[in-house]
Amino acid sequence: MIASLALILLAQLMGEILARGAGVPIPGPVIGMGLMFAFLLVRDNARFGLPRYLPKPLTDGTLESTARGLLMNLSLMFVPAGVGVVGRLDLLRAQGLKLAIVLVVSTALSLLVTVLVFRAVAALVERRGSDREP
């Protein structure tokens, strides 16, 4: 579990270093998530034979169970943010309506983009499936 947690935190740290070092407007944890995804793809690809060089906790499912445990307790990670919001009620009172509008509009746009991407991918998959049938 320690090796798995260390790898997860290392991926986040590397993402943070890349984001700040390159000056890109992408959050470090998002880059770290991409790095972790790339690691998992390489780890599970039989051509590379990477599992024989890695510690056992990174290949026997411990990494996945550690990540699952973090996800099950994800709500605890929002407590500091909630405390920060409560600590700035004056700002929330002054800008609350603007914040609410931005939240509603951005959520609606996110849902719309998700639907459009889903429909495009579904059409692409359907087209590929019909091309393969005799």
GULUMVEX-35878 format. One line per 5 residues: number of its first residue (from 1); their letters; for each residue z, y negated, x negated of N, C-alpha, C, CB. Coordinates in nm, 3 decimals, decimal comma, padded with zeros to 5 digits. Atoms other than C-alpha are relative to their C-alpha. Glycine has a CB too. Layout:
<sites>
NUM = A = Z:Y:X:Z:Y:X:Z:Y:X:Z:Y:X  ...
</sites>
This chain:
<sites>
1 = MIASL = 00,000:00,119:-00,082:00,000:00,000:00,000:00,000:-00,126:-00,087:00,121:00,001:00,094  -00,005:00,117:00,087:00,076:-00,239:-00,287:-00,138:-00,030:-00,058:00,102:00,023:-00,114  00,135:00,021:00,055:-00,268:-00,186:-00,443:-00,093:-00,055:00,107:-00,056:00,132:-00,057  00,085:00,047:-00,108:-00,434:-00,239:-00,105:00,029:-00,146:00,033:00,018:00,086:00,125  -00,039:00,138:-00,028:-00,239:-00,557:-00,033:-00,043:-00,092:-00,115:00,152:-00,009:00,024
6 = ALILL = 00,042:00,079:00,116:-00,310:-00,679:-00,387:-00,150:-00,026:00,004:00,038:00,072:-00,130  00,145:00,018:-00,008:-00,684:-00,624:-00,335:-00,036:-00,101:00,109:-00,069:00,134:00,027  00,026:00,095:-00,109:-00,680:-00,812:-00,003:00,032:-00,142:-00,045:00,083:00,036:00,125  -00,038:00,133:00,047:-00,495:-01,106:-00,158:-00,089:-00,046:-00,115:00,147:00,000:-00,045  00,091:00,036:00,110:-00,717:-01,095:-00,468:-00,135:-00,048:00,054:-00,019:00,120:-00,094
11 = AQLMG = 00,127:00,043:-00,061:-01,027:-01,120:-00,249:00,014:-00,141:00,058:-00,043:00,099:00,111  -00,022:00,133:-00,055:-00,878:-01,422:-00,073:00,011:-00,102:-00,114:00,126:-00,003:00,087  -00,013:00,091:00,114:-00,783:-01,581:-00,407:-00,135:-00,027:-00,065:00,097:00,058:-00,103  00,133:00,019:00,059:-01,130:-01,523:-00,550:-00,088:-00,088:00,089:-00,068:00,136:-00,024  00,075:00,085:-00,092:-01,282:-01,676:-00,239:00,043:-00,144:-00,009:00,016:00,050:00,142
16 = EILAR = -00,053:00,136:00,013:-01,055:-01,979:-00,272:-00,048:-00,065:-00,130:00,154:00,001:00,006  00,046:00,052:00,129:-01,146:-02,019:-00,640:-00,149:-00,036:00,007:00,026:00,103:-00,112  00,143:00,028:-00,012:-01,518:-01,994:-00,560:-00,027:-00,122:00,088:-00,073:00,122:00,056  00,022:00,112:-00,091:-01,494:-02,239:-00,270:00,036:-00,133:-00,066:00,082:00,019:00,129  -00,042:00,126:00,064:-01,303:-02,501:-00,466:-00,081:-00,028:-00,124:00,148:00,006:-00,035
21 = GAGVP = 00,076:00,019:00,123:-01,491:-02,446:-00,790:-00,143:-00,045:00,026:-00,002:00,126:-00,080  00,139:00,035:-00,032:-01,835:-02,469:-00,632:-00,009:-00,121:00,092:-00,070:00,119:00,064  00,001:00,115:-00,090:-01,732:-02,742:-00,389:-00,076:00,023:00,129:-00,057:-00,117:-00,069  00,071:-00,030:-00,124:-01,887:-02,564:-00,093:00,091:-00,026:00,120:-00,050:00,146:00,000  -00,082:00,029:-00,117:-01,771:-02,656:00,258:00,034:00,124:00,082:-00,071:-00,100:00,089
26 = IPGPV = -00,036:-00,125:-00,068:-01,683:-02,295:00,341:00,142:00,034:-00,043:-00,101:00,118:-00,036  -00,138:-00,033:00,037:-01,316:-02,195:00,355:00,006:00,120:-00,095:00,083:00,029:00,125  -00,017:-00,106:00,098:-01,201:-01,976:00,066:00,025:00,136:00,062:00,113:-00,033:-00,090  -00,022:-00,131:-00,062:-01,068:-01,700:00,294:-00,127:00,061:00,062:00,106:-00,011:00,105  00,125:-00,052:-00,055:-01,412:-01,671:00,457:-00,085:00,059:-00,112:-00,079:-00,112:00,076
31 = IGMGL = 00,073:-00,053:00,115:-01,575:-01,627:00,116:00,068:00,128:-00,047:-00,006:-00,104:-00,115  -00,074:-00,119:00,039:-01,299:-01,380:00,028:-00,028:00,117:00,092:00,148:-00,029:00,000  00,032:-00,106:-00,094:-01,374:-01,184:00,344:-00,139:00,058:-00,031:00,004:-00,054:00,146  00,132:-00,048:00,040:-01,738:-01,165:00,237:00,006:00,084:-00,126:-00,094:-00,118:-00,021  -00,017:-00,079:00,123:-01,631:-01,044:-00,107:00,061:00,137:00,031:00,090:-00,076:-00,100
36 = MFAFL = -00,062:-00,128:-00,039:-01,410:-00,778:00,053:-00,102:00,090:00,069:00,123:-00,024:00,093  00,104:-00,078:-00,067:-01,700:-00,669:00,274:-00,097:00,059:-00,101:-00,076:-00,088:00,100  00,090:-00,050:00,104:-01,926:-00,641:-00,031:00,067:00,113:-00,078:-00,041:-00,114:-00,096  -00,071:-00,106:00,071:-01,659:-00,437:-00,210:-00,001:00,129:00,081:00,145:-00,042:-00,030  -00,003:-00,119:-00,084:-01,631:-00,200:00,086:-00,137:00,067:00,007:00,048:-00,036:00,142
41 = LVRDN = 00,135:-00,057:-00,001:-02,009:-00,157:00,100:-00,029:00,076:-00,129:-00,105:-00,111:00,020  00,023:-00,066:00,129:-02,024:-00,075:-00,271:00,088:00,124:-00,013:00,027:-00,098:-00,116  -00,093:-00,113:00,010:-01,717:00,150:-00,251:-00,049:00,121:00,079:00,139:-00,041:00,049  00,040:-00,110:-00,088:-01,861:00,356:00,034:-00,143:00,047:-00,023:00,016:-00,042:00,142  00,136:-00,041:00,031:-02,212:00,382:-00,112:00,006:00,110:-00,105:-00,086:-00,120:-00,049
46 = ARFGL = -00,010:-00,117:00,088:-02,245:00,725:-00,273:-00,078:-00,018:-00,130:-00,050:00,124:00,072  00,083:00,017:00,120:-02,507:00,607:-00,524:00,079:-00,059:-00,117:-00,119:-00,089:00,031  -00,075:00,065:00,107:-02,255:00,398:-00,717:00,111:00,088:-00,057:00,059:-00,130:00,051  -00,107:-00,087:00,047:-01,986:00,666:-00,743:00,127:-00,075:-00,035:-00,047:00,077:-00,118  -00,114:00,085:00,032:-01,722:00,393:-00,745:00,135:00,063:00,029:-00,012:-00,127:00,076
51 = PRYLP = -00,133:-00,053:-00,031:-01,437:00,591:-00,581:00,068:00,074:-00,115:-00,009:00,092:00,116  -00,065:-00,075:00,108:-01,379:00,802:-00,892:00,065:-00,093:-00,104:-00,102:00,090:-00,069  -00,058:00,095:00,094:-01,294:00,486:-01,091:00,113:-00,083:00,061:-00,107:-00,091:-00,053  -00,099:00,083:-00,070:-01,067:00,326:-00,829:00,131:00,075:00,017:-00,053:-00,044:00,137  -00,127:-00,065:-00,031:-00,698:00,392:-00,769:-00,007:00,065:00,139:00,117:-00,101:-00,005
56 = KPLTD = 00,005:-00,077:-00,124:-00,639:00,642:-00,489:00,028:-00,083:00,125:00,099:00,113:-00,008  -00,025:00,077:-00,123:-00,489:00,387:-00,243:-00,119:-00,083:00,049:00,117:-00,093:-00,022  00,118:00,077:-00,041:-00,822:00,203:-00,240:-00,111:00,089:00,053:-00,051:-00,082:-00,116  00,105:-00,091:-00,046:-01,019:00,515:-00,148:00,045:00,100:00,105:-00,056:00,074:-00,116  -00,049:-00,104:-00,091:-00,795:00,735:00,068:00,035:-00,050:00,140:00,119:00,065:-00,059
61 = GTLES = -00,029:00,053:-00,133:-00,772:00,511:00,376:00,121:-00,091:00,004:00,021:00,112:00,095  -00,117:00,087:00,003:-00,462:00,320:00,265:-00,040:-00,146:00,016:00,078:00,019:-00,130  00,048:00,138:-00,014:-00,665:-00,003:00,238:-00,023:-00,032:00,147:-00,131:-00,020:-00,081  00,027:00,023:-00,141:-00,779:00,033:00,597:00,128:-00,006:00,082:-00,091:00,109:00,054  -00,125:00,001:-00,076:-00,430:00,115:00,727:00,082:-00,125:-00,033:00,083:00,126:-00,030
66 = TARGL = -00,068:00,124:00,035:-00,286:-00,183:00,537:-00,061:-00,117:00,075:-00,006:-00,026:-00,152  00,068:00,107:-00,074:-00,547:-00,412:00,690:00,033:00,008:00,148:-00,152:00,008:-00,022  -00,036:-00,018:-00,141:-00,473:-00,264:01,034:00,141:-00,052:00,027:-00,011:00,148:00,040  -00,137:00,048:-00,015:-00,103:-00,336:00,983:00,008:-00,151:-00,001:00,088:00,056:-00,110  00,004:00,146:00,001:-00,179:-00,697:00,894:-00,056:-00,055:00,131:-00,086:-00,050:-00,118
71 = LMNLS = 00,059:00,046:-00,125:-00,397:-00,734:01,201:00,095:00,017:00,118:-00,129:00,075:00,027  -00,095:-00,021:-00,109:-00,127:-00,589:01,426:00,107:-00,109:00,003:00,066:00,137:-00,012  -00,102:00,104:00,009:00,110:-00,863:01,306:-00,061:-00,138:-00,022:00,096:00,031:-00,112  00,071:00,125:00,024:-00,148:-01,141:01,296:00,064:-00,118:00,073:-00,143:00,015:00,043  -00,060:00,110:-00,076:00,034:-01,345:01,561:00,112:-00,068:-00,077:00,053:00,051:00,134
76 = LMFVP = -00,106:00,061:00,080:00,322:-01,401:01,318:-00,054:-00,105:-00,096:00,073:00,108:-00,079  00,057:00,095:00,094:00,085:-01,587:01,089:-00,034:-00,133:00,066:-00,124:00,059:-00,064  00,028:00,125:-00,070:00,027:-01,850:01,358:00,128:-00,081:00,025:-00,070:00,028:00,131  -00,126:00,071:-00,023:00,397:-01,946:01,378:00,006:-00,129:-00,082:00,119:00,091:-00,035  -00,006:00,127:00,073:00,376:-02,202:01,093:-00,093:-00,107:00,057:-00,034:00,023:-00,145
81 = AGVGV = 00,092:00,097:-00,060:00,074:-02,366:01,255:00,059:-00,057:00,129:-00,136:00,065:00,028  -00,063:00,047:-00,124:00,259:-02,385:01,588:00,114:-00,096:-00,028:00,051:00,118:00,081  -00,110:00,090:00,038:00,560:-02,541:01,419:-00,057:-00,133:-00,048:00,088:00,065:-00,110  00,064:00,124:00,046:00,330:-02,794:01,254:-00,049:-00,085:00,116:-00,116:00,031:-00,091  00,046:00,075:-00,118:00,182:-02,890:01,591:00,119:-00,063:00,071:-00,078:00,092:00,097
86 = VGRLD = -00,119:00,054:-00,066:00,527:-02,933:01,744:00,059:-00,115:-00,081:00,106:00,111:00,022  -00,051:00,106:00,086:00,625:-03,146:01,446:-00,082:-00,128:00,009:00,003:00,047:-00,142  00,088:00,118:-00,012:00,335:-03,384:01,521:-00,035:-00,028:00,146:-00,128:00,020:-00,082  00,025:00,025:-00,143:00,372:-03,428:01,897:-00,049:-00,142:00,025:00,126:00,025:00,081  00,047:00,137:-00,018:00,317:-03,803:01,857:-00,151:-00,009:-00,018:00,071:-00,093:-00,099
91 = LLRAQ = 00,145:-00,004:00,023:-00,032:-03,740:01,716:-00,070:00,073:00,114:-00,032:00,067:-00,134  00,057:-00,076:-00,111:-00,099:-03,483:01,986:-00,003:-00,084:00,127:00,081:00,129:00,024  -00,007:00,086:-00,117:00,010:-03,731:02,253:-00,109:-00,108:-00,007:00,138:-00,065:00,011  00,097:00,108:00,016:-00,219:-04,003:02,111:-00,144:00,051:00,005:00,024:-00,074:-00,130  00,137:-00,052:00,012:-00,526:-03,781:02,050:-00,024:00,125:00,084:-00,030:00,029:-00,144
96 = GLKLA = 00,006:-00,125:-00,076:-00,464:-03,500:02,299:-00,127:00,020:00,080:00,115:00,008:00,090  00,120:-00,012:-00,083:-00,753:-03,572:02,532:-00,123:00,028:-00,086:-00,021:-00,127:00,084  00,114:-00,023:00,090:-01,002:-03,595:02,246:00,003:00,142:-00,057:00,000:-00,102:-00,115  -00,013:-00,136:00,052:-00,869:-03,271:02,097:-00,038:00,104:00,106:00,142:00,026:-00,048  00,031:-00,094:-00,108:-00,894:-03,095:02,433:-00,151:00,006:00,024:00,073:-00,039:00,129
101 = IVLVV = 00,145:00,004:-00,022:-01,255:-03,208:02,479:-00,073:00,073:-00,113:-00,050:-00,146:00,010  00,063:-00,067:00,115:-01,349:-03,095:02,128:00,020:00,150:00,008:00,056:-00,055:-00,133  -00,027:-00,144:-00,011:-01,183:-02,756:02,183:-00,086:00,065:00,108:00,149:00,023:00,030  00,079:-00,057:-00,110:-01,358:-02,697:02,516:-00,148:00,005:-00,037:00,020:-00,083:00,129  00,143:00,004:00,036:-01,701:-02,806:02,389:-00,031:00,099:-00,112:-00,040:-00,143:-00,043
106 = STALS = 00,028:-00,093:00,109:-01,675:-02,608:02,064:00,011:00,145:00,045:00,095:-00,026:-00,117  -00,011:-00,137:-00,053:-01,558:-02,296:02,250:-00,123:00,036:00,082:00,127:00,014:00,086  00,119:-00,025:-00,081:-01,845:-02,327:02,498:-00,123:00,021:-00,089:-00,025:-00,116:00,098  00,114:-00,016:00,092:-02,097:-02,373:02,214:00,008:00,132:-00,076:-00,006:-00,117:-00,099  -00,016:-00,128:00,070:-01,954:-02,074:02,027:-00,039:00,116:00,091:00,145:00,017:-00,049
111 = LLVTV = 00,036:-00,106:-00,095:-01,985:-01,857:02,337:-00,150:00,004:00,025:00,075:-00,018:00,131  00,144:00,008:-00,023:-02,340:-01,978:02,398:-00,078:00,059:-00,118:-00,042:-00,145:00,024  00,068:-00,053:00,119:-02,448:-01,904:02,040:00,020:00,151:-00,010:00,052:-00,069:-00,127  -00,027:-00,144:00,004:-02,282:-01,562:02,059:-00,090:00,074:00,098:00,148:00,028:00,033  00,086:-00,063:-00,100:-02,473:-01,477:02,377:-00,145:00,001:-00,047:00,011:-00,074:00,135
116 = LVFRA = 00,139:00,007:00,047:-02,803:-01,595:02,228:-00,026:00,097:-00,115:-00,034:-00,143:-00,043  00,016:-00,094:00,111:-02,752:-01,395:01,909:00,002:00,144:00,051:00,111:-00,022:-00,105  -00,006:-00,134:-00,056:-02,652:-01,087:02,108:-00,130:00,037:00,069:00,117:00,012:00,098  00,125:-00,029:-00,071:-02,960:-01,112:02,327:-00,115:00,019:-00,097:-00,033:-00,113:00,099  00,108:-00,013:00,099:-03,187:-01,160:02,023:00,011:00,134:-00,073:00,006:-00,117:-00,101
121 = VAALV = -00,018:-00,127:00,069:-03,038:-00,860:01,844:-00,031:00,117:00,094:00,144:00,012:-00,055  00,029:-00,106:-00,097:-03,054:-00,647:02,160:-00,151:00,016:00,020:00,069:-00,029:00,134  00,145:-00,007:-00,016:-03,422:-00,736:02,203:-00,064:00,062:-00,124:-00,058:-00,139:00,026  00,053:-00,055:00,125:-03,490:-00,655:01,837:00,024:00,150:-00,007:00,064:-00,070:-00,120  -00,032:-00,143:00,002:-03,315:-00,318:01,863:-00,084:00,074:00,102:00,150:00,024:00,029
126 = ERRGS = 00,082:-00,065:-00,104:-03,499:-00,237:02,185:-00,145:00,011:-00,046:00,008:-00,079:00,132  00,138:-00,001:00,050:-03,832:-00,330:02,025:-00,018:00,107:-00,108:-00,038:-00,137:-00,055  00,008:-00,101:00,104:-03,761:-00,111:01,722:00,009:00,140:00,057:00,111:-00,020:-00,103  -00,012:-00,131:-00,064:-03,656:00,178:01,946:-00,127:00,042:00,070:00,114:-00,001:00,100  00,124:-00,035:-00,069:-03,977:00,160:02,148:-00,114:00,023:-00,098:-00,038:-00,109:00,098
131 = DREP = 00,103:-00,024:00,102:-04,185:00,147:01,827:00,008:00,140:-00,058:00,013:-00,102:-00,113  -00,020:-00,132:00,059:-04,040:00,478:01,708:-00,032:00,114:00,095:00,141:00,013:-00,047  00,029:-00,105:-00,097:-04,098:00,669:02,029:-00,149:00,029:00,003:00,050:-00,040:00,139  00,143:-00,037:00,000:-04,426:00,864:02,047:-00,071:-00,041:00,126:-00,016:00,148:-00,019
</sites>
